[in-house]
Amino acid sequence: MKWRDCRLGDVLTLKRGHDLPSDARHDGDIPVVSSSGITGYHSEAKATPPGVVTGRYGTIGEVFYLEQDYWPLNTALYVIDFKGTHPKFAAYFLKNALAGYQSDKAAVPGVDRNVLHEIKVRAPEPRIQQRIAETLSAYDDLMENNRRRMALLEESARLLYREWFVRLHFPGHEHARITNGIPAGWERGPVPEAIEINPTTKLSDEEEHWYVEMSDLPTDSMVIQNAIKRDGRSGSKFRNRDTLLARITPCLENGKTGFVNFMAEGEAGRGSTEFIVLRSKRVTPEFVYCLARTYEFRGNAIKSMVGSSGRQRVQETCFDKFLVLIPPRTILDLLSDFAAPAFQQIHNLHKQNQKLRAARDLLLPKLMSGEIAV
C-alpha cells in the first residue's frame, strides 16, 4: 500500500528540548534552536543530525531542519526517532500535520508531545517520501541560495563602510591631510547634525498605509519581513530609505534593524512605536544603515536605556553627544554608488523568496494528501 492511515507518533517520536540559560552558554559553533529557529550558538550539542525541530507553545507549526549537531531548547520539541521516515520528508510532514494546530495550553507548560503523537495522519511509503522531499527541497534550496546571496551583498556594503569610515582607508586616503584625527574636508559632529531622529512625516489617517511590526524587523539583515497595508492612526512614521532601529530591550540587543525600500515612490508608512526612525540629513541612507549596524552606535543606544526590567527603552537624547564622522559628499556618493544597487538586489531576492515560499506552501498540503502524485 502506497499510503497508510496512522498516528503522527507512528511516523516519528518527539521529545522536549533542554534548558540552556543565557548565562550558561559558551562561545561555540553549535546552533541553539528554539521555537523560532536558531537563536544563538553554544559550545556543546544535545542532538545529532539530521535534526527536525518545532515549537511547543501556542500556535505551532514552524519546523526547522538541521544538518549539524545542535542544542534544542526547552521551548521546542525535536525528533529523536524517525522510525524509518525519510528525515527531510519528516520535516515537511510535521509542518503539514501541525499547520493551524492550536494548543489549548497557550502558556506554560506548552504543548504535550504525547497529544501531538495522537494526531491522525496519512503517510506514504519511503519511495514517495523521498520524491516529495526532493520536490519541496528544490524550493528551499533556491531560497537558501538567495539568502546566502543577500547576506554576502549586505556584508560587502558593511565591510566597505568599515574600511572607508572606520579604518579611514577611503579612496585617496594616502594623500589626505589629517587634522585633529580626521581627514581634511571631513567633519565630526553629534548624530543629529548628520541624521534626523524620528523626523516628522505627514500621513493621512483616512487611508491604508504600509505597517511594520517589531516582529518584522530582522536581527541580522536589512530585510523587513512581512509589512502589510492596513488602517491605523498611531505609530512611528517612515519613508523609503529610512532605517528603523529597535528602541526596546531585548530587541535592540538582539540586533533588530531594518532598511525601508519596499514602498512605491512617494509613499509613507507607519509602524511600532518601539522603533526609532533614522533618516539621512547630511549623509546618505546607505551610510545611515551601515552606521546603525555598528557596535559603537548600538552600544551607545543600549547604555542609555531606562525603565523597568525587561521593558527598558532607548533615550533619544543619547544621540546628542555621540559623535560621528561626516565625510565629503563625493565620498558618500561613492559608497551609495556601490551600496544602493546592492540594497536593491537584496530587496529583489527577498521578493523572489516570498514567491518561492508561497508556491512551496501551496504545494505542500497537496503533496502530503496525495492530491498531486509524484
RARA-V591974 format. One record per pair of residues at least 12 apart in sequence whose C-alpha atoms are under 7 Angstrom apart, sorted by the first residue. I is the first residue (numbers start at 1). J is the second residue. If there is no record, write none. Layout:
I:J ; I:J
//
This chain:
2:124 ; 2:125 ; 3:122 ; 3:123 ; 3:124 ; 3:125 ; 4:122 ; 4:123 ; 4:124 ; 5:121 ; 5:122 ; 5:123 ; 6:120 ; 6:121 ; 6:122 ; 7:117 ; 7:118 ; 7:119 ; 7:120 ; 7:121 ; 8:116 ; 8:117 ; 8:118 ; 8:119 ; 8:120 ; 8:121 ; 9:117 ; 9:118 ; 11:82 ; 11:83 ; 11:85 ; 12:79 ; 12:81 ; 12:82 ; 12:83 ; 13:79 ; 13:80 ; 13:81 ; 13:82 ; 14:77 ; 14:78 ; 14:79 ; 14:80 ; 14:113 ; 15:77 ; 15:78 ; 15:79 ; 15:80 ; 15:113 ; 16:74 ; 16:76 ; 16:77 ; 16:78 ; 17:72 ; 17:73 ; 17:74 ; 17:75 ; 17:76 ; 17:77 ; 17:78 ; 18:72 ; 18:73 ; 18:74 ; 19:73 ; 19:74 ; 20:73 ; 25:42 ; 26:42 ; 26:43 ; 27:41 ; 27:42 ; 27:43 ; 28:41 ; 28:42 ; 28:43 ; 29:41 ; 29:42 ; 29:43 ; 30:42 ; 30:43 ; 30:44 ; 30:45 ; 30:69 ; 30:70 ; 30:71 ; 31:70 ; 31:71 ; 32:70 ; 32:71 ; 32:72 ; 32:73 ; 33:71 ; 33:72 ; 33:73 ; 34:55 ; 34:72 ; 34:73 ; 34:75 ; 34:76 ; 35:54 ; 35:55 ; 35:56 ; 35:75 ; 35:76 ; 37:64 ; 45:69 ; 45:70 ; 45:71 ; 46:70 ; 46:71 ; 46:72 ; 47:69 ; 47:70 ; 47:71 ; 48:68 ; 48:69 ; 48:70 ; 49:66 ; 49:67 ; 49:68 ; 49:69 ; 50:66 ; 50:67 ; 50:68 ; 50:87 ; 51:65 ; 51:66 ; 51:67 ; 51:79 ; 52:64 ; 52:65 ; 52:66 ; 52:78 ; 52:79 ; 52:91 ; 53:65 ; 53:76 ; 53:77 ; 53:78 ; 53:79 ; 54:76 ; 54:77 ; 54:78 ; 55:75 ; 55:76 ; 55:77 ; 56:75 ; 56:76 ; 56:77 ; 56:110 ; 56:111 ; 57:106 ; 57:107 ; 57:110 ; 57:111 ; 58:102 ; 58:103 ; 58:105 ; 58:106 ; 58:107 ; 59:100 ; 59:101 ; 59:102 ; 59:103 ; 60:98 ; 60:101 ; 60:102 ; 61:95 ; 61:98 ; 61:99 ; 61:100 ; 62:95 ; 63:91 ; 63:95 ; 65:91 ; 85:126 ; 86:126 ; 86:129 ; 86:130 ; 88:133 ; 89:129 ; 89:130 ; 89:132 ; 89:133 ; 93:368 ; 96:365 ; 128:374 ; 131:374 ; 132:367 ; 132:374 ; 136:360 ; 139:356 ; 139:360 ; 143:353 ; 146:349 ; 150:346 ; 153:342 ; 157:339 ; 158:290 ; 161:290 ; 185:328 ; 186:325 ; 186:326 ; 186:327 ; 186:328 ; 187:325 ; 187:326 ; 187:327 ; 188:323 ; 188:324 ; 188:325 ; 188:326 ; 189:323 ; 189:324 ; 189:325 ; 190:319 ; 190:320 ; 190:321 ; 190:322 ; 190:323 ; 190:324 ; 191:319 ; 191:320 ; 191:322 ; 191:323 ; 191:324 ; 192:319 ; 192:320 ; 194:280 ; 194:281 ; 194:282 ; 194:283 ; 194:326 ; 195:278 ; 195:279 ; 195:280 ; 195:281 ; 195:282 ; 196:278 ; 196:279 ; 196:280 ; 196:281 ; 197:277 ; 197:278 ; 197:279 ; 198:276 ; 198:277 ; 198:278 ; 201:237 ; 201:238 ; 203:268 ; 205:232 ; 205:233 ; 207:231 ; 208:229 ; 208:230 ; 208:231 ; 209:229 ; 209:230 ; 209:231 ; 209:269 ; 210:227 ; 210:228 ; 210:229 ; 210:230 ; 210:269 ; 210:270 ; 211:227 ; 211:228 ; 211:229 ; 211:230 ; 211:269 ; 211:270 ; 211:271 ; 212:227 ; 212:270 ; 212:271 ; 212:272 ; 213:271 ; 213:272 ; 214:272 ; 217:256 ; 217:257 ; 217:258 ; 218:256 ; 218:257 ; 218:258 ; 219:254 ; 219:255 ; 219:256 ; 219:257 ; 220:255 ; 222:257 ; 222:258 ; 222:259 ; 223:258 ; 223:259 ; 224:258 ; 224:259 ; 235:270 ; 235:271 ; 235:272 ; 235:273 ; 236:270 ; 236:271 ; 236:272 ; 236:273 ; 237:269 ; 237:270 ; 237:271 ; 238:268 ; 238:269 ; 238:270 ; 238:277 ; 239:267 ; 239:268 ; 239:269 ; 240:260 ; 240:261 ; 240:263 ; 241:259 ; 241:260 ; 241:261 ; 241:285 ; 242:259 ; 242:260 ; 242:277 ; 242:278 ; 242:279 ; 242:285 ; 243:258 ; 243:259 ; 243:260 ; 243:277 ; 243:278 ; 243:279 ; 243:289 ; 244:257 ; 244:258 ; 244:259 ; 244:275 ; 244:276 ; 244:277 ; 244:278 ; 245:257 ; 245:258 ; 245:275 ; 245:276 ; 245:277 ; 246:274 ; 246:275 ; 246:276 ; 247:274 ; 247:275 ; 247:276 ; 247:313 ; 247:314 ; 248:274 ; 248:311 ; 248:312 ; 248:313 ; 248:314 ; 249:310 ; 249:311 ; 249:312 ; 249:313 ; 259:289 ; 283:326 ; 283:332 ; 284:332 ; 286:336 ; 286:339 ; 286:340 ; 300:318 ; 301:314 ; 301:318 ; 302:314 ; 304:318
//
